[in-house]
Amino acid sequence: MDLTRNAAVALDAADPLAGFRSRFAGADDDGPDRLLYLDGNSLGRMPLATPAAVRRVVEEEWATGLVGSWASWVGTATRLGDALAAGVLGARPGEVLVGDTTTVNLYKLLAAGARARPGRDVLVCSADDFPTDRYVVAGVAAERGMTVREIPADLDEGLDPTVLAAALDERVAVVVLSHVAYRSGALADLPAITRLVHDSGALVLWDLSHSVGSVPAGLTAAGADLAVGCTYKYLNSGPGAPAFLYVRQDLQTQLRSPIQGWFGQRDQFEMGPVYDPAPGIERFGAGTPPVLGMAALEVGAGIVAEAGVGRLAAKGRAMTELVVALADGWLAPHGVVLASPRSAGRRGSHVTFAHPQAWQLTQALIDRGVVPDFRTPDRVRLGPAPLYTRFVDVWDAMERFRAVLADGSWKDFPAERSRVT
Ligand SMILES: *Cc1c(COP(=O)(O)O)cnc(C)c1O
C-alpha cells in the first residue's frame, strides 16, 4: 500500500462517494487546521438538508396544520421503517418500525422473544457488549425469573462463534448480540451466528447500532429473527432521533410487546376497552412517535440509502485499512497497539487502539483538532464515517496522532479521566 499523502489524495479522487461530503455541515472544510471528526459512529454529522426538513414539520405541519397533521404523522413510523428495510437493512416491507430508543426497543423485543419461548429459562449475551444491552438483559431475566449466561468475548477480536456454540442448549430462549462491537469494531458473522442460534431452537436479537449504515445487515437473507438499532450514529439523524426495531414477518403474531400501548393497538382510534395488538409490525409501537426526530431520520436514512450500504462498507474497509497501515508505521513504535481485528473483512467502520494513557492521548488529539472517542479501559477509538470523511482526512488525523506521540505533548493533559464522557 502506498502510504504517502498523495496516495490518499488519489484515493479521494477515485472515490464514488466523494460528492456526499458537501451535503454535511462542516465536512467540506479543506484548511490545514480543519477539524478532523472521527466520531461519526457516536454522533454523526448533520446533513445540511435536516434543518429545513425539521423546520417544515414545525412551521407548516405543527404551526399551521395543528392537530390535522396527525393524519400524515401516524403513518410515518411504518413508512420510514419500510424505507430503512429496503434501503439500509435488507429487510422486507412491514418488518421495520421506527420509534422509541434502542434501549426501549431492545427491552420490548427481548421480553417478547423470551415470552415466545416458554419452558426456556436462559438469556445469552456477550460479556463485552454495550452496557445498555447487558443491563436490559439482566433486567428482563430478573423480571421473568430467568438466568443470564454472559459469554466471554475478546475485547479486541470480538465473539468467537465456538464459544457461543458451547453456551447454546435447549434452555436458551433468546441470544442478544451486537453486529459490530462498539469498542473494537469487530464484525460478527450475522448469517452464520443466526443459523447457529436457530439450530438450538432459540431466537437471536441483533443490535445493529454500530453497523447500520456502515456494513450491510442483510436481515432477510440471513433469516434474522429480531433486531434493533439507533439512528444518530452512521445514519446521521441527530440527537433524539428515534431508533428502529425489526421483527421477521412470520414471528410478528407470535410476539407481544410487554408495553401494551395504544400505538400498538388494532384500530387505535376506536379507543377500545381492552388491548388487542395490531396484526403487523405496528404492534411493537408504544406511544406517540417523535415526529420531529423522524423528520431528521428521513433525511439521514435517505442519504445512506442513496449512497448504498455496499459502497459505504467498501469505503469503510478501505479507510480503516489505511488507519491500520499508518498506525503500524507511526503509532506502534510509541507503544500504541491495534485493539481491533487486523483483517478488514472482520471489522465495521471503526478501529481502536490501546495505550496505557489512552485518556491523555484522547485529550491531546482533541486539542490538535482530531476528535476520536475514549473507551474503557485504555482505548482510543477512531471512526472515519465513509459518507463525509476523506482518505486525506484519515491521513492527516494519523499524522497529528503521530505528532502528539512524537513530541510527548500528550503528557501535559490530566491523567485522571473526567466523569462526563
Ligand atoms: C449507541 C448504542 C446504543 C444506544 O442506545 P440508546 O437507547 O439510543 O441510548 C445501544 N446499543 C449499542 C450497541 C450502541 O452502540
The ligand as a Gaussian input file, in Angstrom:
#p B3LYP/6-31G(d) Opt

LIG

0 1
 C      -25.221000       3.502000      20.787000
 C      -25.718000       2.170000      21.232000
 C      -26.912000       2.059000      21.947000
 C      -27.675000       3.301000      22.317000
 O      -28.879000       3.073000      22.973000
 P      -29.839000       4.315000      23.251000
 O      -31.030000       3.714000      23.830000
 O      -30.033000       5.041000      21.963000
 O      -29.130000       5.224000      24.203000
 C      -27.334000       0.796000      22.301000
 N      -26.618000      -0.314000      21.976000
 C      -25.451000      -0.221000      21.295000
 C      -24.710000      -1.463000      20.920000
 C      -24.959000       1.024000      20.905000
 O      -23.814000       1.126000      20.240000

